[in-house]
């Protein structure tokens, strides 16, 4: 399916603040008048973009936005994303639904004080002609989600499958938070949040520098939350950015989450070469350190130079520096990877496991010793042919004791969730494998488990939840 196009107000017209940001019940910054022009022809699937003034990301998080259609119809904008841009914040949202034909659009930002919205002044009029087939006024409610489905494993574990949302665009990673929220990365650079199983209408972030490299297999590829997230609010992300001669590079960044928005971006690692089919994995280990696995950047099986991060797993402090206890002062704890698709730690042994595609037809699990600094190999396990691993997670928690210690692999190629049962006494030995969620009708792109033992999986459009029946 063709992705929706983008219409930016930076192209149609510029919206810029005319006075200081609001505070304590004051209206948010109004916007300067753009030229109205003769109108733009749109299908209705485009997005609106504008520049919003705010002194901090925390203040920006208090703003909401609405559009006045044809002067009198007020529609609050949904799926709003904002990110730093010069001295302001570049924001965008879904286009409000409008019937075919000519319309005028005026934007306002507003805050809510004692349940009363306080608006900025309206922007100048943008005139558009809608050529697509849309409904007028407010957007229609989303289609009803499928009813919960019972799932029973081969050894009799009874599960309940719930579809939480079907409104995502190419999710690539899932990160459950200790407070019950679930962070989801979308390939084109959005970070979405589910709260109490419901998708928040506004994105937590839109990482604009991702957009040029999101086609194919690039974009926002990995997400992880800090071990002390309740205190630090740190969110780590790995994505691709454009490099020279049409190539791509990896960038690892850290955000701070405030009121459901990501801000205070800090670049931890940059300019790491990426393969033609980029692959990178993130995880926070039992030691509280950040682990990053990079692909070999097209080295063709050769071991990259010692100074190169390609094809290696790095162990880093939360600020991107190398831990003082690292051997030889180098961050690498494992090497000779080709295309890492996920990493996690065995719940009882703390050994680091890495899903790696050595070649398209050969995928394996690499096991590295629990000693974080020495990186001694402990074994390799081949994945079943046709898995197409995209993510992995060990089962933790107490909700489903029958899955304790099992490894779950998101099988994008196989369109299932692969359950790998391991020997309790020797977790390097596979007891059995089982395909779950084969009726999902879409590749499984990501999998994660929360602290309580709930399992989350993502397809091309949906987030699924597996818990006790």
Secondary structure, DSSP 8 states (H G I E B T S, - for coil): --------HHHH----B-S----TT-----B-----TT-EEE-S-SEEEEEE--SSHHHHTT-EEEEEETTTEEEE--S-EEEEETTEEEEEEE-----SEEEEEEEEEEEEETTEEEE------EEEEE-S---SSS----------EEEE-TT--EEEEEEEES--SSEEEEEE-TTS-EEEEETTSEEEEEETTEE-SS-SEE-GGGGGG-STT-SEEEEEE-TTHHHH-EEEEEEEEE-GGG-EEEEEEEEEEETTEEEEEEEEEEEEE--SS--EEEEE-TTS-EEEEE--TT-TT----TT--TT-EEEE-TTS-B-TTSGGG--EEE---S-EEEEEE-TTT--EEEEEEEETTEEEEEEE-S-TTT--EEEEEE--TT--EEEEEE--SSTTGGGTT-EEEEETTTTEEEEEEE-SS-TTSEEEEEEE-GGG-S---EEEE-TTS-EEEE-SS-EEEEEE-
